[in-house]
Amino acid sequence: MRRVRIIATVPEERIDRTGGDGSTPKIGDIAIPDHGFTFPDGRSGGSIYCLTAGGQLKWSADVLDSEIEAIPDNEDVP
């Protein structure tokens, strides 16, 4: 499964508050990419989501590619 790490603060207006446990993305959080797209201003980004240890949705957000980094498959992360 491909994973990404948050490396910048995600603006509040790009956090989806319709689901999840009320958490917000924090720098260092590990997330799963859902799909990529281009923002209206032409910047590249996508939707990502984070799950709790129990597999429940913690949060989801739209992020710029510059706000995340890919985690290599061989990197051990919690």
KOLLUM-814983 format. One record per residue (C-alpha): residue number from 1; residue in three letters; chain; x, y, z. Coordinates in pm, whole numbers, m for minus. Example, Ala and Ser with C-alpha at 12.3 -4.5 7.8 and 13.67 -1.06 7.14 Angstrom:
// residues 2
- pos_code_unit_px_py_pz
- 1_Ala_A_1230_m450_780 $
- 2_Ser_A_1367_m106_714 $
***
This chain:
// residues 78
- pos_code_unit_px_py_pz
- 1_Met_A_0_0_0 $
- 2_Arg_A_140_339_m95 $
- 3_Arg_A_169_587_194 $
- 4_Val_A_263_951_232 $
- 5_Arg_A_381_1169_519 $
- 6_Ile_A_250_1521_589 $
- 7_Ile_A_544_1766_573 $
- 8_Ala_A_357_2100_589 $
- 9_Thr_A_50_2241_762 $
- 10_Val_A_m269_2169_567 $
- 11_Pro_A_m498_2475_560 $
- 12_Glu_A_m827_2432_746 $
- 13_Glu_A_m1034_2495_432 $
- 14_Arg_A_m889_2181_269 $
- 15_Ile_A_m974_1946_558 $
- 16_Asp_A_m1294_1743_505 $
- 17_Arg_A_m1506_1767_821 $
- 18_Thr_A_m1786_1536_696 $
- 19_Gly_A_m1626_1223_841 $
- 20_Gly_A_m1354_1108_1072 $
- 21_Asp_A_m1299_1144_1443 $
- 22_Gly_A_m1250_1521_1449 $
- 23_Ser_A_m871_1506_1422 $
- 24_Thr_A_m678_1736_1192 $
- 25_Pro_A_m374_1652_981 $
- 26_Lys_A_m47_1721_1161 $
- 27_Ile_A_308_1734_1029 $
- 28_Gly_A_447_1381_1050 $
- 29_Asp_A_109_1205_1014 $
- 30_Ile_A_107_906_781 $
- 31_Ala_A_m175_896_525 $
- 32_Ile_A_m298_701_224 $
- 33_Pro_A_m340_874_m114 $
- 34_Asp_A_m688_841_m264 $
- 35_His_A_m663_1023_m597 $
- 36_Gly_A_m467_1302_m758 $
- 37_Phe_A_m594_1614_m932 $
- 38_Thr_A_m498_1965_m1032 $
- 39_Phe_A_m620_2255_m817 $
- 40_Pro_A_m802_2539_m1001 $
- 41_Asp_A_m484_2751_m981 $
- 42_Gly_A_m289_2480_m1168 $
- 43_Arg_A_m100_2335_m871 $
- 44_Ser_A_m76_1957_m845 $
- 45_Gly_A_m232_1778_m547 $
- 46_Gly_A_m472_1513_m435 $
- 47_Ser_A_m699_1370_m170 $
- 48_Ile_A_m552_1171_117 $
- 49_Tyr_A_m692_1005_426 $
- 50_Cys_A_m562_881_759 $
- 51_Leu_A_m690_581_952 $
- 52_Thr_A_m680_504_1324 $
- 53_Ala_A_m499_193_1449 $
- 54_Gly_A_m842_25_1446 $
- 55_Gly_A_m898_105_1078 $
- 56_Gln_A_m1152_387_1127 $
- 57_Leu_A_m1128_715_939 $
- 58_Lys_A_m929_969_1140 $
- 59_Trp_A_m930_1255_887 $
- 60_Ser_A_m925_1329_513 $
- 61_Ala_A_m796_1632_326 $
- 62_Asp_A_m699_1775_m10 $
- 63_Val_A_m327_1851_m18 $
- 64_Leu_A_m73_2000_m251 $
- 65_Asp_A_201_1766_m367 $
- 66_Ser_A_445_1999_m189 $
- 67_Glu_A_271_1930_146 $
- 68_Ile_A_341_1556_142 $
- 69_Glu_A_626_1316_73 $
- 70_Ala_A_603_959_m50 $
- 71_Ile_A_717_693_195 $
- 72_Pro_A_923_415_36 $
- 73_Asp_A_760_71_66 $
- 74_Asn_A_1061_m57_262 $
- 75_Glu_A_1046_220_526 $
- 76_Asp_A_907_96_856 $
- 77_Val_A_644_340_988 $
- 78_Pro_A_374_293_1253 $
***
